Amino acid sequence: MSGRLRLVLTFDLEDWHQIVHRRLGRPDWDQPHEAFERQIAAVLELLDELGVRATFFVLGMCAKNYPDAVRELAGRGHELASHGFAHVPVHRQSEDEFREDVLRSAELVEELGGRRPTGYRAPAFSITRAAAWAYGVLAELGFAYDSSQYDTPRIRNRLHAIPDEPYALVAGGGREIVEFPIAVGRWGGRRIPVGGGSYWRVLPRRTLVAALRGAAGPEKAPVLYFHPYELDPQPLRV
């Protein structure tokens, strides 16, 4: 145990086939797919093996198709948070559309998990400079924290000068919300996004481990994010 890093482990609970088939215009995009159940089983097996609990940012349209999976996560003591409902980037929504999307997700998560979620993560980390108003909406809806900031060049118009550690911000009306940014490490004097996603698929293991060790500390716990499909023991096919 002494050699293990202190990390915040999170998953975006979404169905790869649901999202990809919708982008391709497939008529079956909103139907359950057998691969998801296999992926969730792999995730739960890993968490049990590690003896840890995680935070799951639940996508509403995924929870609608797989309610039993959400109930099981809650029953095992994992935290349920909101990932919105329809996986539409925040900067493509109006404030009213965003409020409705988040509320719809939060209500479904509460119905399935028994508790109102207090955390939120935007699809594709899309609370950008053009959508900073989203923090005010989240605070208004009673959310205590957000985890939508990732200092990666893949996100256009992203917020800059983001602290490496959790930080509080005033989101309007005097309300405060805490931001938990995704882990960014340093390698050779450069900042490297190492919190998850494609970076874990292309960066050498040695680089990832070194960067995460540099980002961690006695009072620091880097935030990682994954998806169920990344643990699928079988190849993903459309």
C-alpha positions as CSV (number, residue, x, y, z in Angstrom):
1,M,0.0,0.0,0.0
2,S,2.8,2.4,0.8
3,G,3.9,2.5,-2.9
4,R,0.5,3.4,-4.2
5,L,-0.3,6.9,-5.4
6,R,-3.3,8.8,-4.0
7,L,-5.6,9.2,-7.0
8,V,-9.2,10.3,-7.5
9,L,-10.6,7.6,-9.8
10,T,-13.6,8.6,-12.0
11,F,-15.5,7.0,-14.8
12,D,-17.8,8.7,-17.4
13,L,-20.6,6.2,-17.5
14,E,-21.6,6.2,-21.2
15,D,-22.3,3.6,-23.9
16,W,-19.8,3.7,-26.7
17,H,-22.2,2.1,-29.2
18,Q,-24.9,4.6,-28.3
19,I,-22.8,7.6,-28.9
20,V,-21.0,6.3,-32.0
21,H,-24.1,5.0,-33.7
22,R,-25.8,8.3,-33.1
23,R,-23.0,10.2,-34.8
24,L,-23.2,7.8,-37.8
25,G,-26.9,8.2,-38.1
26,R,-27.7,4.5,-37.3
27,P,-31.3,3.9,-36.4
28,D,-30.4,1.7,-33.5
29,W,-28.3,4.3,-31.7
30,D,-30.7,4.6,-28.7
31,Q,-31.0,0.8,-28.2
32,P,-29.1,-1.2,-25.5
33,H,-26.1,-3.0,-26.7
34,E,-24.7,-6.2,-25.2
35,A,-21.2,-4.9,-25.0
36,F,-22.1,-2.4,-22.2
37,E,-22.9,-5.1,-19.7
38,R,-19.6,-6.8,-20.5
39,Q,-17.7,-3.6,-20.0
40,I,-19.4,-2.8,-16.6
41,A,-18.6,-6.2,-15.4
42,A,-14.9,-5.6,-16.2
43,V,-15.0,-2.2,-14.4
44,L,-16.5,-3.7,-11.3
45,E,-14.1,-6.6,-11.3
46,L,-11.1,-4.1,-11.5
47,L,-12.5,-1.9,-8.7
48,D,-13.0,-5.0,-6.5
49,E,-9.5,-6.2,-7.3
50,L,-8.1,-2.8,-6.3
51,G,-10.4,-2.6,-3.3
52,V,-11.4,1.0,-4.1
53,R,-14.5,3.0,-4.8
54,A,-14.9,5.5,-7.7
55,T,-17.1,8.3,-8.8
56,F,-19.2,7.6,-11.8
57,F,-20.4,10.6,-13.9
58,V,-23.6,9.1,-15.2
59,L,-24.9,10.0,-18.7
60,G,-28.7,10.2,-18.5
61,M,-29.4,8.5,-21.8
62,C,-27.1,5.6,-20.7
63,A,-28.8,5.3,-17.4
64,K,-32.2,5.1,-19.1
65,N,-31.0,2.0,-21.1
66,Y,-29.1,0.4,-18.2
67,P,-30.9,1.3,-14.9
68,D,-29.8,-1.9,-13.2
69,A,-26.1,-1.0,-13.8
70,V,-26.6,2.4,-12.1
71,R,-28.4,0.7,-9.2
72,E,-25.6,-1.8,-8.8
73,L,-23.0,1.0,-8.7
74,A,-24.9,2.8,-6.0
75,G,-25.4,-0.5,-4.1
76,R,-21.7,-1.1,-4.1
77,G,-21.0,2.3,-2.5
78,H,-19.6,4.1,-5.6
79,E,-20.5,7.8,-5.9
80,L,-23.0,8.8,-8.6
81,A,-22.6,12.2,-10.3
82,S,-24.1,13.7,-13.4
83,H,-22.7,13.7,-16.9
84,G,-25.8,15.5,-18.3
85,F,-28.4,13.6,-20.3
86,A,-27.9,13.8,-24.0
87,H,-24.1,14.2,-24.3
88,V,-24.4,17.6,-26.1
89,P,-21.4,19.9,-25.6
90,V,-22.3,22.7,-23.1
91,H,-21.1,25.5,-25.5
92,R,-23.6,24.3,-28.1
93,Q,-26.5,24.7,-25.6
94,S,-28.4,27.8,-24.4
95,E,-28.6,28.3,-20.6
96,D,-32.2,27.0,-20.5
97,E,-31.2,23.9,-22.6
98,F,-28.3,23.2,-20.3
99,R,-30.4,23.6,-17.2
100,E,-33.0,21.2,-18.5
101,D,-30.3,18.6,-19.6
102,V,-28.6,18.6,-16.2
103,L,-31.9,18.5,-14.3
104,R,-33.1,15.5,-16.4
105,S,-30.0,13.6,-15.6
106,A,-29.9,14.5,-11.9
107,E,-33.4,13.4,-11.4
108,L,-32.9,10.1,-13.1
109,V,-29.7,9.5,-11.1
110,E,-31.5,10.3,-7.9
111,E,-34.3,8.0,-8.8
112,L,-32.0,5.0,-9.5
113,G,-29.3,5.7,-6.9
114,G,-31.3,7.1,-4.1
115,R,-29.3,10.3,-3.7
116,R,-29.3,13.6,-5.6
117,P,-25.9,14.0,-7.3
118,T,-23.7,16.8,-6.1
119,G,-21.0,16.6,-8.8
120,Y,-21.1,17.3,-12.6
121,R,-18.8,16.7,-15.5
122,A,-19.5,18.2,-18.9
123,P,-19.5,16.0,-22.1
124,A,-16.0,16.3,-23.7
125,F,-15.0,18.8,-21.0
126,S,-17.0,21.4,-22.8
127,I,-17.3,24.2,-20.2
128,T,-15.1,26.5,-22.2
129,R,-14.6,30.3,-22.2
130,A,-17.7,30.5,-24.3
131,A,-19.7,28.6,-21.7
132,A,-18.4,29.8,-18.3
133,W,-22.0,30.7,-17.5
134,A,-22.6,27.0,-16.9
135,Y,-21.0,27.3,-13.4
136,G,-23.8,29.7,-12.3
137,V,-26.4,27.2,-13.5
138,L,-24.7,24.3,-11.7
139,A,-24.5,26.3,-8.4
140,E,-28.1,27.4,-8.8
141,L,-29.2,23.7,-9.1
142,G,-27.3,22.9,-5.9
143,F,-24.2,21.2,-7.3
144,A,-21.2,21.4,-4.9
145,Y,-18.5,20.5,-7.4
146,D,-17.6,20.2,-11.1
147,S,-14.9,18.2,-12.9
148,S,-15.0,19.6,-16.4
149,Q,-11.6,21.3,-16.8
150,Y,-8.7,19.5,-18.6
151,D,-5.7,21.5,-19.8
152,T,-5.3,19.7,-23.1
153,P,-4.8,21.2,-26.6
154,R,-7.6,19.0,-27.9
155,I,-10.1,21.3,-26.2
156,R,-10.5,24.5,-28.2
157,N,-11.3,27.7,-26.4
158,R,-10.6,26.0,-23.0
159,L,-10.1,28.0,-19.8
160,H,-6.5,28.9,-19.2
161,A,-4.3,29.2,-16.1
162,I,-6.2,26.4,-14.4
163,P,-4.7,25.3,-11.1
164,D,-3.4,21.8,-10.8
165,E,-5.3,21.2,-7.6
166,P,-9.0,21.6,-6.7
167,Y,-10.0,25.2,-6.4
168,A,-13.2,27.1,-5.4
169,L,-14.8,29.7,-7.6
170,V,-17.7,32.0,-7.2
171,A,-20.3,31.0,-9.7
172,G,-22.8,33.8,-9.5
173,G,-25.2,35.0,-6.8
174,G,-22.4,34.5,-4.3
175,R,-22.6,30.8,-4.6
176,E,-19.4,28.8,-4.5
177,I,-18.6,25.6,-6.5
178,V,-15.4,23.6,-6.3
179,E,-13.6,22.6,-9.5
180,F,-11.7,19.3,-9.6
181,P,-9.4,19.6,-12.7
182,I,-8.2,16.5,-14.6
183,A,-4.6,15.5,-13.9
184,V,-1.9,17.3,-15.8
185,G,1.7,16.2,-15.2
186,R,5.1,17.6,-16.3
187,W,7.7,15.9,-18.4
188,G,10.9,17.6,-19.6
189,G,9.6,21.0,-18.5
190,R,6.3,20.6,-20.5
191,R,2.8,20.1,-19.2
192,I,1.3,16.8,-20.3
193,P,-2.4,15.8,-20.0
194,V,-2.2,12.5,-18.2
195,G,-5.7,12.2,-16.7
196,G,-7.0,9.6,-19.1
197,G,-8.5,9.3,-22.6
198,S,-6.4,9.1,-25.7
199,Y,-3.2,10.1,-23.8
200,W,-3.3,6.8,-21.9
201,R,-3.5,5.0,-25.3
202,V,-0.5,6.8,-26.9
203,L,1.9,7.8,-24.2
204,P,4.5,5.3,-22.9
205,R,3.7,3.7,-19.5
206,R,7.0,5.1,-18.1
207,T,6.0,8.6,-19.1
208,L,2.5,8.3,-17.6
209,V,3.8,6.9,-14.3
210,A,6.5,9.5,-13.9
211,A,4.1,12.3,-14.7
212,L,1.5,11.0,-12.2
213,R,4.1,10.6,-9.5
214,G,5.1,14.2,-10.1
215,A,1.5,15.4,-9.9
216,A,0.7,13.4,-6.7
217,G,1.8,14.3,-3.2
218,P,0.8,14.0,0.5
219,E,-1.9,16.6,0.1
220,K,-2.5,16.1,-3.7
221,A,-4.5,13.5,-5.5
222,P,-4.6,13.8,-9.3
223,V,-8.0,13.2,-10.9
224,L,-8.2,10.4,-13.5
225,Y,-11.1,9.6,-15.8
226,F,-12.0,6.5,-17.8
227,H,-14.9,5.0,-19.7
228,P,-16.3,1.5,-19.4
229,Y,-15.5,0.7,-23.1
230,E,-11.8,1.2,-22.3
231,L,-11.9,-1.9,-20.2
232,D,-13.7,-4.0,-22.7
233,P,-12.0,-7.4,-23.1
234,Q,-13.2,-7.6,-26.7
235,P,-12.6,-5.3,-29.7
236,L,-15.2,-2.6,-30.2
237,R,-17.0,-2.7,-33.6
238,V,-19.7,-0.6,-35.2
